[in-house]
Amino acid sequence: MDFNILFDGFRDKDTIFALKKKITQDANGLKEKLYIMEVCGGHTHTIMKYGINQMMPDNIEFVHGPGCPVCIMPKNRIDAAIALAQMKDAILVTLGDMIRVPGSKQSLSQIRGDGADVRFVYSPTEILKIAADNPAKNVIYFAIGFETTTPMTAALIERGLAQGLKNIYYAINHVTVPEPMCAIMDDSETKVNAFLAPAHVSVITGSKIYKPISEKYKVPIVAAGFEPVDIMQAVSMLVAQKLEGRSETEIEYLRSVKEEPNSKAVEMINKYMEVDDFFVWRGIGPIPKSSLRLKEEYSHLDAYKVFASALPKESAEDHKLCICGEVLKGKAKPYDCKVFGKACTPSTPLGSCMVSSEGACAAYFKYGKAI
């Protein structure tokens, strides 16, 4: 299959402008302004890259959400990763942008420059070879991500155990999507009254995880793909729900998302992990039941428990000039920040939203200011 042809269909100019026309016409019937939160940073980048925000009528506005696993990582967890990496005979491994996110004093990238063995991988399974090649080292996987990447961590644990590798430890930082959506809707100051639900998460969880949210808060939700046509179609579906007085969970990304979850992936996750009490989301604060941890029977693999004595005891505050938390809650845009594009750039980030390739600030910096 020629995948370029496939994706070209979801970027077709005529289709996009036909949907723009329909959205504009239908939006005339809206009784209130539609504030659509795209939970996932992948949606944010598509919206900015293709100028979808500029195609919307005045009574439809996109607001950005907390669906970037790098952006929401609190400083105390990054400080913990740094402490783990600085231990004797340690190799700390993580994914992509995580090494550049600033902690309270340093980033993983900076301590790597000072000699710590910090590595990033494209796939967690690469850690099996790292551990096998370094039997005298403690290989610590700083695992991040939403429900999308959690099955990969569970699969890594299973394969590591099957191969008898006893030098891999896991610092689990996996978080879940529904709980922060609820936290946003529970905020009395929120403007959000519709959601674009993340596609890749929905492939694992199914769309049914959002139904309690649409029912409780009376907001329409559409699980959407990441291509321009996907997002335009999803917006049209949200507008239709508003016009018809419905607050339901629908699927636009029908080629990959079903209502029911991926049972094999969920079974793998539940085998090794359980819901943690709470996770302190960067810029947002503690959200109960919004993260995962290793089950007690696998505590001997838990880096946070095995190496607890090496971890910092104090929590760290975000940079005083950074408004990343307000951006993640949909209360501000990156251009509202006084240091955006000045003291804070992708090469000199003050906040996590500028570091991550999925961060809203990075998207605004890369693709320019909305008109």
Contacts in CASP RR format, 6 or more apart in sequence:
PFRMAT RR
TARGET T0000
AUTHOR 0000-0000-0000
METHOD contacts of the structure
MODEL  1
MDFNILFDGFRDKDTIFALKKKITQDANGLKEKLYIMEVCGGHTHTIMKY
GINQMMPDNIEFVHGPGCPVCIMPKNRIDAAIALAQMKDAILVTLGDMIR
VPGSKQSLSQIRGDGADVRFVYSPTEILKIAADNPAKNVIYFAIGFETTT
PMTAALIERGLAQGLKNIYYAINHVTVPEPMCAIMDDSETKVNAFLAPAH
VSVITGSKIYKPISEKYKVPIVAAGFEPVDIMQAVSMLVAQKLEGRSETE
IEYLRSVKEEPNSKAVEMINKYMEVDDFFVWRGIGPIPKSSLRLKEEYSH
LDAYKVFASALPKESAEDHKLCICGEVLKGKAKPYDCKVFGKACTPSTPL
GSCMVSSEGACAAYFKYGKAI
7 227 0 8 1.000
9 15 0 8 1.000
9 229 0 8 1.000
10 227 0 8 1.000
10 228 0 8 1.000
10 229 0 8 1.000
10 230 0 8 1.000
11 50 0 8 1.000
11 227 0 8 1.000
11 228 0 8 1.000
11 229 0 8 1.000
12 229 0 8 1.000
15 229 0 8 1.000
15 232 0 8 1.000
16 50 0 8 1.000
16 55 0 8 1.000
16 228 0 8 1.000
16 229 0 8 1.000
16 232 0 8 1.000
19 229 0 8 1.000
19 232 0 8 1.000
19 233 0 8 1.000
19 235 0 8 1.000
19 236 0 8 1.000
20 55 0 8 1.000
20 232 0 8 1.000
22 236 0 8 1.000
23 55 0 8 1.000
23 56 0 8 1.000
23 57 0 8 1.000
23 60 0 8 1.000
23 232 0 8 1.000
23 235 0 8 1.000
23 236 0 8 1.000
23 239 0 8 1.000
24 57 0 8 1.000
26 236 0 8 1.000
26 239 0 8 1.000
26 240 0 8 1.000
26 243 0 8 1.000
27 34 0 8 1.000
27 57 0 8 1.000
27 59 0 8 1.000
27 60 0 8 1.000
27 239 0 8 1.000
28 57 0 8 1.000
29 243 0 8 1.000
30 59 0 8 1.000
30 60 0 8 1.000
30 239 0 8 1.000
30 242 0 8 1.000
30 243 0 8 1.000
31 242 0 8 1.000
32 59 0 8 1.000
32 193 0 8 1.000
33 59 0 8 1.000
33 60 0 8 1.000
33 61 0 8 1.000
34 59 0 8 1.000
34 60 0 8 1.000
34 61 0 8 1.000
34 193 0 8 1.000
34 194 0 8 1.000
34 238 0 8 1.000
34 239 0 8 1.000
34 242 0 8 1.000
35 61 0 8 1.000
35 63 0 8 1.000
35 191 0 8 1.000
35 192 0 8 1.000
35 193 0 8 1.000
35 194 0 8 1.000
36 60 0 8 1.000
36 61 0 8 1.000
36 62 0 8 1.000
36 63 0 8 1.000
36 192 0 8 1.000
36 194 0 8 1.000
36 195 0 8 1.000
36 196 0 8 1.000
36 235 0 8 1.000
36 238 0 8 1.000
37 62 0 8 1.000
37 63 0 8 1.000
37 64 0 8 1.000
37 65 0 8 1.000
37 184 0 8 1.000
37 192 0 8 1.000
37 194 0 8 1.000
37 195 0 8 1.000
37 196 0 8 1.000
37 330 0 8 1.000
38 44 0 8 1.000
38 47 0 8 1.000
38 62 0 8 1.000
38 63 0 8 1.000
38 64 0 8 1.000
38 65 0 8 1.000
38 195 0 8 1.000
38 196 0 8 1.000
38 231 0 8 1.000
39 65 0 8 1.000
39 66 0 8 1.000
39 67 0 8 1.000
39 177 0 8 1.000
39 180 0 8 1.000
39 181 0 8 1.000
39 195 0 8 1.000
39 196 0 8 1.000
39 197 0 8 1.000
39 198 0 8 1.000
40 65 0 8 1.000
40 67 0 8 1.000
40 68 0 8 1.000
40 196 0 8 1.000
40 198 0 8 1.000
40 199 0 8 1.000
40 200 0 8 1.000
40 201 0 8 1.000
40 226 0 8 1.000
40 358 0 8 1.000
41 64 0 8 1.000
41 65 0 8 1.000
41 67 0 8 1.000
41 68 0 8 1.000
41 358 0 8 1.000
41 359 0 8 1.000
41 360 0 8 1.000
41 363 0 8 1.000
42 68 0 8 1.000
42 198 0 8 1.000
42 226 0 8 1.000
42 358 0 8 1.000
43 196 0 8 1.000
43 198 0 8 1.000
43 224 0 8 1.000
43 225 0 8 1.000
43 226 0 8 1.000
43 231 0 8 1.000
44 62 0 8 1.000
44 64 0 8 1.000
44 65 0 8 1.000
44 358 0 8 1.000
44 359 0 8 1.000
44 360 0 8 1.000
44 363 0 8 1.000
45 357 0 8 1.000
45 358 0 8 1.000
45 359 0 8 1.000
45 363 0 8 1.000
45 366 0 8 1.000
45 367 0 8 1.000
46 52 0 8 1.000
46 226 0 8 1.000
46 227 0 8 1.000
46 228 0 8 1.000
46 231 0 8 1.000
47 53 0 8 1.000
47 62 0 8 1.000
47 231 0 8 1.000
47 363 0 8 1.000
48 363 0 8 1.000
48 364 0 8 1.000
48 366 0 8 1.000
48 367 0 8 1.000
48 368 0 8 1.000
48 370 0 8 1.000
49 363 0 8 1.000
49 366 0 8 1.000
49 367 0 8 1.000
50 228 0 8 1.000
51 367 0 8 1.000
51 370 0 8 1.000
52 62 0 8 1.000
52 228 0 8 1.000
52 231 0 8 1.000
52 232 0 8 1.000
53 61 0 8 1.000
53 62 0 8 1.000
53 370 0 8 1.000
54 370 0 8 1.000
54 371 0 8 1.000
55 232 0 8 1.000
56 62 0 8 1.000
56 235 0 8 1.000
60 235 0 8 1.000
60 239 0 8 1.000
63 191 0 8 1.000
63 192 0 8 1.000
63 330 0 8 1.000
63 331 0 8 1.000
64 327 0 8 1.000
64 328 0 8 1.000
64 330 0 8 1.000
64 333 0 8 1.000
64 360 0 8 1.000
65 184 0 8 1.000
65 327 0 8 1.000
65 328 0 8 1.000
65 329 0 8 1.000
65 330 0 8 1.000
65 360 0 8 1.000
66 72 0 8 1.000
66 180 0 8 1.000
66 184 0 8 1.000
66 281 0 8 1.000
66 284 0 8 1.000
66 328 0 8 1.000
66 329 0 8 1.000
67 146 0 8 1.000
67 177 0 8 1.000
67 180 0 8 1.000
67 198 0 8 1.000
67 328 0 8 1.000
67 358 0 8 1.000
68 328 0 8 1.000
68 352 0 8 1.000
68 353 0 8 1.000
68 356 0 8 1.000
68 358 0 8 1.000
68 359 0 8 1.000
68 360 0 8 1.000
69 144 0 8 1.000
69 145 0 8 1.000
69 146 0 8 1.000
69 149 0 8 1.000
69 173 0 8 1.000
69 175 0 8 1.000
70 97 0 8 1.000
70 98 0 8 1.000
70 101 0 8 1.000
70 144 0 8 1.000
70 352 0 8 1.000
70 355 0 8 1.000
70 356 0 8 1.000
70 358 0 8 1.000
70 359 0 8 1.000
71 282 0 8 1.000
71 324 0 8 1.000
71 328 0 8 1.000
71 352 0 8 1.000
71 353 0 8 1.000
71 355 0 8 1.000
71 356 0 8 1.000
71 358 0 8 1.000
71 359 0 8 1.000
71 360 0 8 1.000
72 175 0 8 1.000
72 180 0 8 1.000
72 281 0 8 1.000
72 282 0 8 1.000
72 283 0 8 1.000
72 284 0 8 1.000
72 328 0 8 1.000
72 352 0 8 1.000
73 98 0 8 1.000
73 101 0 8 1.000
73 144 0 8 1.000
73 173 0 8 1.000
73 282 0 8 1.000
73 352 0 8 1.000
74 280 0 8 1.000
74 281 0 8 1.000
74 282 0 8 1.000
74 283 0 8 1.000
74 285 0 8 1.000
74 315 0 8 1.000
74 316 0 8 1.000
75 102 0 8 1.000
75 103 0 8 1.000
75 104 0 8 1.000
75 282 0 8 1.000
75 315 0 8 1.000
75 316 0 8 1.000
75 317 0 8 1.000
75 318 0 8 1.000
76 104 0 8 1.000
76 280 0 8 1.000
76 312 0 8 1.000
76 314 0 8 1.000
76 315 0 8 1.000
76 316 0 8 1.000
77 173 0 8 1.000
78 101 0 8 1.000
78 102 0 8 1.000
78 103 0 8 1.000
78 104 0 8 1.000
78 107 0 8 1.000
78 108 0 8 1.000
79 103 0 8 1.000
79 104 0 8 1.000
79 105 0 8 1.000
79 312 0 8 1.000
79 316 0 8 1.000
80 171 0 8 1.000
80 304 0 8 1.000
80 311 0 8 1.000
80 312 0 8 1.000
81 92 0 8 1.000
81 94 0 8 1.000
81 98 0 8 1.000
81 108 0 8 1.000
81 142 0 8 1.000
81 171 0 8 1.000
82 103 0 8 1.000
82 106 0 8 1.000
82 107 0 8 1.000
82 108 0 8 1.000
82 111 0 8 1.000
82 116 0 8 1.000
83 310 0 8 1.000
83 311 0 8 1.000
83 312 0 8 1.000
84 90 0 8 1.000
84 92 0 8 1.000
84 140 0 8 1.000
84 142 0 8 1.000
84 171 0 8 1.000
84 303 0 8 1.000
84 307 0 8 1.000
84 310 0 8 1.000
84 311 0 8 1.000
85 92 0 8 1.000
85 108 0 8 1.000
85 111 0 8 1.000
85 112 0 8 1.000
85 116 0 8 1.000
85 117 0 8 1.000
85 118 0 8 1.000
85 140 0 8 1.000
86 111 0 8 1.000
86 116 0 8 1.000
87 138 0 8 1.000
87 307 0 8 1.000
87 310 0 8 1.000
89 136 0 8 1.000
89 137 0 8 1.000
89 138 0 8 1.000
90 116 0 8 1.000
90 117 0 8 1.000
90 137 0 8 1.000
90 138 0 8 1.000
90 139 0 8 1.000
90 140 0 8 1.000
91 117 0 8 1.000
91 118 0 8 1.000
91 119 0 8 1.000
91 130 0 8 1.000
91 134 0 8 1.000
91 137 0 8 1.000
91 138 0 8 1.000
91 139 0 8 1.000
91 140 0 8 1.000
92 108 0 8 1.000
92 116 0 8 1.000
92 117 0 8 1.000
92 118 0 8 1.000
92 119 0 8 1.000
92 140 0 8 1.000
92 142 0 8 1.000
93 118 0 8 1.000
93 119 0 8 1.000
93 120 0 8 1.000
93 121 0 8 1.000
93 126 0 8 1.000
93 127 0 8 1.000
93 130 0 8 1.000
93 139 0 8 1.000
93 140 0 8 1.000
93 141 0 8 1.000
93 142 0 8 1.000
94 108 0 8 1.000
94 118 0 8 1.000
94 119 0 8 1.000
94 120 0 8 1.000
94 121 0 8 1.000
94 141 0 8 1.000
94 142 0 8 1.000
94 143 0 8 1.000
94 144 0 8 1.000
95 120 0 8 1.000
95 121 0 8 1.000
95 122 0 8 1.000
95 124 0 8 1.000
95 144 0 8 1.000
95 145 0 8 1.000
95 149 0 8 1.000
96 120 0 8 1.000
96 121 0 8 1.000
96 122 0 8 1.000
97 355 0 8 1.000
97 356 0 8 1.000
97 357 0 8 1.000
97 358 0 8 1.000
98 108 0 8 1.000
98 120 0 8 1.000
98 142 0 8 1.000
98 144 0 8 1.000
99 107 0 8 1.000
99 108 0 8 1.000
99 109 0 8 1.000
99 112 0 8 1.000
99 118 0 8 1.000
99 120 0 8 1.000
100 107 0 8 1.000
100 108 0 8 1.000
100 109 0 8 1.000
100 349 0 8 1.000
100 355 0 8 1.000
101 107 0 8 1.000
101 108 0 8 1.000
101 349 0 8 1.000
101 351 0 8 1.000
101 352 0 8 1.000
101 355 0 8 1.000
101 356 0 8 1.000
102 319 0 8 1.000
102 349 0 8 1.000
102 350 0 8 1.000
102 351 0 8 1.000
102 352 0 8 1.000
102 355 0 8 1.000
103 316 0 8 1.000
104 316 0 8 1.000
104 317 0 8 1.000
108 116 0 8 1.000
108 118 0 8 1.000
109 118 0 8 1.000
111 118 0 8 1.000
112 118 0 8 1.000
117 137 0 8 1.000
119 130 0 8 1.000
121 127 0 8 1.000
121 130 0 8 1.000
123 152 0 8 1.000
124 141 0 8 1.000
124 143 0 8 1.000
124 149 0 8 1.000
124 152 0 8 1.000
124 153 0 8 1.000
124 155 0 8 1.000
124 156 0 8 1.000
125 152 0 8 1.000
125 155 0 8 1.000
125 156 0 8 1.000
125 159 0 8 1.000
127 139 0 8 1.000
127 141 0 8 1.000
127 156 0 8 1.000
127 168 0 8 1.000
128 156 0 8 1.000
128 159 0 8 1.000
128 160 0 8 1.000
128 163 0 8 1.000
128 165 0 8 1.000
128 168 0 8 1.000
130 139 0 8 1.000
131 137 0 8 1.000
131 139 0 8 1.000
131 160 0 8 1.000
131 165 0 8 1.000
131 167 0 8 1.000
131 168 0 8 1.000
132 163 0 8 1.000
132 165 0 8 1.000
134 167 0 8 1.000
135 167 0 8 1.000
136 167 0 8 1.000
137 167 0 8 1.000
138 167 0 8 1.000
138 169 0 8 1.000
138 307 0 8 1.000
139 167 0 8 1.000
139 168 0 8 1.000
139 169 0 8 1.000
140 168 0 8 1.000
140 169 0 8 1.000
140 170 0 8 1.000
140 171 0 8 1.000
140 303 0 8 1.000
140 307 0 8 1.000
141 153 0 8 1.000
141 156 0 8 1.000
141 168 0 8 1.000
141 169 0 8 1.000
141 170 0 8 1.000
141 171 0 8 1.000
141 303 0 8 1.000
142 171 0 8 1.000
142 173 0 8 1.000
143 149 0 8 1.000
143 153 0 8 1.000
143 170 0 8 1.000
143 171 0 8 1.000
143 172 0 8 1.000
143 173 0 8 1.000
143 174 0 8 1.000
144 173 0 8 1.000
144 174 0 8 1.000
145 173 0 8 1.000
145 174 0 8 1.000
145 175 0 8 1.000
146 174 0 8 1.000
146 175 0 8 1.000
146 176 0 8 1.000
146 177 0 8 1.000
146 198 0 8 1.000
146 201 0 8 1.000
147 174 0 8 1.000
147 176 0 8 1.000
147 177 0 8 1.000
147 201 0 8 1.000
147 204 0 8 1.000
147 205 0 8 1.000
147 269 0 8 1.000
148 198 0 8 1.000
148 200 0 8 1.000
148 201 0 8 1.000
148 203 0 8 1.000
148 204 0 8 1.000
149 174 0 8 1.000
150 174 0 8 1.000
150 204 0 8 1.000
150 269 0 8 1.000
150 273 0 8 1.000
150 292 0 8 1.000
151 204 0 8 1.000
151 262 0 8 1.000
151 265 0 8 1.000
151 268 0 8 1.000
151 269 0 8 1.000
153 170 0 8 1.000
153 172 0 8 1.000
153 174 0 8 1.000
154 268 0 8 1.000
154 269 0 8 1.000
154 271 0 8 1.000
154 272 0 8 1.000
154 273 0 8 1.000
155 268 0 8 1.000
156 168 0 8 1.000
157 170 0 8 1.000
157 272 0 8 1.000
157 298 0 8 1.000
157 301 0 8 1.000
158 268 0 8 1.000
158 271 0 8 1.000
158 272 0 8 1.000
160 168 0 8 1.000
168 301 0 8 1.000
169 301 0 8 1.000
169 302 0 8 1.000
169 303 0 8 1.000
169 306 0 8 1.000
169 307 0 8 1.000
170 294 0 8 1.000
170 301 0 8 1.000
170 302 0 8 1.000
170 303 0 8 1.000
171 302 0 8 1.000
171 303 0 8 1.000
171 304 0 8 1.000
172 273 0 8 1.000
172 292 0 8 1.000
172 293 0 8 1.000
172 294 0 8 1.000
172 302 0 8 1.000
172 304 0 8 1.000
173 279 0 8 1.000
173 291 0 8 1.000
174 273 0 8 1.000
174 291 0 8 1.000
174 292 0 8 1.000
175 279 0 8 1.000
175 281 0 8 1.000
175 290 0 8 1.000
175 291 0 8 1.000
175 292 0 8 1.000
176 289 0 8 1.000
176 290 0 8 1.000
176 291 0 8 1.000
176 292 0 8 1.000
177 197 0 8 1.000
177 198 0 8 1.000
177 201 0 8 1.000
177 205 0 8 1.000
177 209 0 8 1.000
178 209 0 8 1.000
178 210 0 8 1.000
178 212 0 8 1.000
178 213 0 8 1.000
179 287 0 8 1.000
179 288 0 8 1.000
179 289 0 8 1.000
179 290 0 8 1.000
180 281 0 8 1.000
180 284 0 8 1.000
180 287 0 8 1.000
180 290 0 8 1.000
181 195 0 8 1.000
181 210 0 8 1.000
181 213 0 8 1.000
182 213 0 8 1.000
182 216 0 8 1.000
182 217 0 8 1.000
183 284 0 8 1.000
183 287 0 8 1.000
183 290 0 8 1.000
184 190 0 8 1.000
184 192 0 8 1.000
184 329 0 8 1.000
184 330 0 8 1.000
185 192 0 8 1.000
185 213 0 8 1.000
185 216 0 8 1.000
185 217 0 8 1.000
185 219 0 8 1.000
187 329 0 8 1.000
189 331 0 8 1.000
190 329 0 8 1.000
190 330 0 8 1.000
190 331 0 8 1.000
191 330 0 8 1.000
191 331 0 8 1.000
192 219 0 8 1.000
192 330 0 8 1.000
193 219 0 8 1.000
194 219 0 8 1.000
194 220 0 8 1.000
194 221 0 8 1.000
194 238 0 8 1.000
194 241 0 8 1.000
194 242 0 8 1.000
195 210 0 8 1.000
195 213 0 8 1.000
195 219 0 8 1.000
195 220 0 8 1.000
195 221 0 8 1.000
195 222 0 8 1.000
196 222 0 8 1.000
196 224 0 8 1.000
196 231 0 8 1.000
196 234 0 8 1.000
196 235 0 8 1.000
196 238 0 8 1.000
197 207 0 8 1.000
197 210 0 8 1.000
197 221 0 8 1.000
197 222 0 8 1.000
197 223 0 8 1.000
197 224 0 8 1.000
197 249 0 8 1.000
198 223 0 8 1.000
199 223 0 8 1.000
199 224 0 8 1.000
199 225 0 8 1.000
199 226 0 8 1.000
199 230 0 8 1.000
199 253 0 8 1.000
199 256 0 8 1.000
199 257 0 8 1.000
202 209 0 8 1.000
202 210 0 8 1.000
202 223 0 8 1.000
202 251 0 8 1.000
202 253 0 8 1.000
202 257 0 8 1.000
203 253 0 8 1.000
203 256 0 8 1.000
203 257 0 8 1.000
203 262 0 8 1.000
204 261 0 8 1.000
204 262 0 8 1.000
204 265 0 8 1.000
204 266 0 8 1.000
205 261 0 8 1.000
205 262 0 8 1.000
205 266 0 8 1.000
206 223 0 8 1.000
206 257 0 8 1.000
206 258 0 8 1.000
206 259 0 8 1.000
206 260 0 8 1.000
206 261 0 8 1.000
206 262 0 8 1.000
207 223 0 8 1.000
207 249 0 8 1.000
207 250 0 8 1.000
207 251 0 8 1.000
207 257 0 8 1.000
207 258 0 8 1.000
207 259 0 8 1.000
208 249 0 8 1.000
208 259 0 8 1.000
208 260 0 8 1.000
208 261 0 8 1.000
209 261 0 8 1.000
210 221 0 8 1.000
210 223 0 8 1.000
210 249 0 8 1.000
211 249 0 8 1.000
213 219 0 8 1.000
213 221 0 8 1.000
213 249 0 8 1.000
214 220 0 8 1.000
214 221 0 8 1.000
214 247 0 8 1.000
214 248 0 8 1.000
214 249 0 8 1.000
215 247 0 8 1.000
217 247 0 8 1.000
218 247 0 8 1.000
219 247 0 8 1.000
220 237 0 8 1.000
220 238 0 8 1.000
220 241 0 8 1.000
220 242 0 8 1.000
220 246 0 8 1.000
220 247 0 8 1.000
220 248 0 8 1.000
220 250 0 8 1.000
221 248 0 8 1.000
221 249 0 8 1.000
221 250 0 8 1.000
222 234 0 8 1.000
222 237 0 8 1.000
222 238 0 8 1.000
222 249 0 8 1.000
222 250 0 8 1.000
222 251 0 8 1.000
222 252 0 8 1.000
223 249 0 8 1.000
223 250 0 8 1.000
223 251 0 8 1.000
223 252 0 8 1.000
223 253 0 8 1.000
223 257 0 8 1.000
224 230 0 8 1.000
224 231 0 8 1.000
224 233 0 8 1.000
224 234 0 8 1.000
224 252 0 8 1.000
224 253 0 8 1.000
225 231 0 8 1.000
225 234 0 8 1.000
225 252 0 8 1.000
225 253 0 8 1.000
225 256 0 8 1.000
230 252 0 8 1.000
230 253 0 8 1.000
233 252 0 8 1.000
234 252 0 8 1.000
237 250 0 8 1.000
237 252 0 8 1.000
241 247 0 8 1.000
241 248 0 8 1.000
241 250 0 8 1.000
251 257 0 8 1.000
251 258 0 8 1.000
251 259 0 8 1.000
269 292 0 8 1.000
272 294 0 8 1.000
272 295 0 8 1.000
272 298 0 8 1.000
273 292 0 8 1.000
273 293 0 8 1.000
273 294 0 8 1.000
273 295 0 8 1.000
274 292 0 8 1.000
274 293 0 8 1.000
274 294 0 8 1.000
274 295 0 8 1.000
275 289 0 8 1.000
275 291 0 8 1.000
275 292 0 8 1.000
275 293 0 8 1.000
276 289 0 8 1.000
276 291 0 8 1.000
276 292 0 8 1.000
276 293 0 8 1.000
277 288 0 8 1.000
277 289 0 8 1.000
278 286 0 8 1.000
278 287 0 8 1.000
278 288 0 8 1.000
278 289 0 8 1.000
278 290 0 8 1.000
278 291 0 8 1.000
279 286 0 8 1.000
279 287 0 8 1.000
279 290 0 8 1.000
279 291 0 8 1.000
280 286 0 8 1.000
280 315 0 8 1.000
281 287 0 8 1.000
281 290 0 8 1.000
281 328 0 8 1.000
282 318 0 8 1.000
282 324 0 8 1.000
282 325 0 8 1.000
282 328 0 8 1.000
282 352 0 8 1.000
283 318 0 8 1.000
283 324 0 8 1.000
283 325 0 8 1.000
283 326 0 8 1.000
283 328 0 8 1.000
283 329 0 8 1.000
284 325 0 8 1.000
284 328 0 8 1.000
284 329 0 8 1.000
293 302 0 8 1.000
294 301 0 8 1.000
294 302 0 8 1.000
299 305 0 8 1.000
299 306 0 8 1.000
300 306 0 8 1.000
304 311 0 8 1.000
318 324 0 8 1.000
318 325 0 8 1.000
318 351 0 8 1.000
319 350 0 8 1.000
319 351 0 8 1.000
321 337 0 8 1.000
321 338 0 8 1.000
321 339 0 8 1.000
321 343 0 8 1.000
321 344 0 8 1.000
321 350 0 8 1.000
322 337 0 8 1.000
322 339 0 8 1.000
322 344 0 8 1.000
322 350 0 8 1.000
322 351 0 8 1.000
323 332 0 8 1.000
323 336 0 8 1.000
323 337 0 8 1.000
324 351 0 8 1.000
324 352 0 8 1.000
324 353 0 8 1.000
324 354 0 8 1.000
324 361 0 8 1.000
325 353 0 8 1.000
326 332 0 8 1.000
326 336 0 8 1.000
327 333 0 8 1.000
327 334 0 8 1.000
327 337 0 8 1.000
327 353 0 8 1.000
327 360 0 8 1.000
327 361 0 8 1.000
328 353 0 8 1.000
328 360 0 8 1.000
333 360 0 8 1.000
333 364 0 8 1.000
333 370 0 8 1.000
334 340 0 8 1.000
334 353 0 8 1.000
334 360 0 8 1.000
334 361 0 8 1.000
334 363 0 8 1.000
334 364 0 8 1.000
334 365 0 8 1.000
335 364 0 8 1.000
335 369 0 8 1.000
337 344 0 8 1.000
337 361 0 8 1.000
339 350 0 8 1.000
340 354 0 8 1.000
340 361 0 8 1.000
340 364 0 8 1.000
340 365 0 8 1.000
341 365 0 8 1.000
343 350 0 8 1.000
344 350 0 8 1.000
344 351 0 8 1.000
344 354 0 8 1.000
344 361 0 8 1.000
345 354 0 8 1.000
345 365 0 8 1.000
346 354 0 8 1.000
346 355 0 8 1.000
346 362 0 8 1.000
346 365 0 8 1.000
346 366 0 8 1.000
349 355 0 8 1.000
351 361 0 8 1.000
352 359 0 8 1.000
353 359 0 8 1.000
353 360 0 8 1.000
353 361 0 8 1.000
353 362 0 8 1.000
354 361 0 8 1.000
354 362 0 8 1.000
354 365 0 8 1.000
355 362 0 8 1.000
356 362 0 8 1.000
364 370 0 8 1.000
END
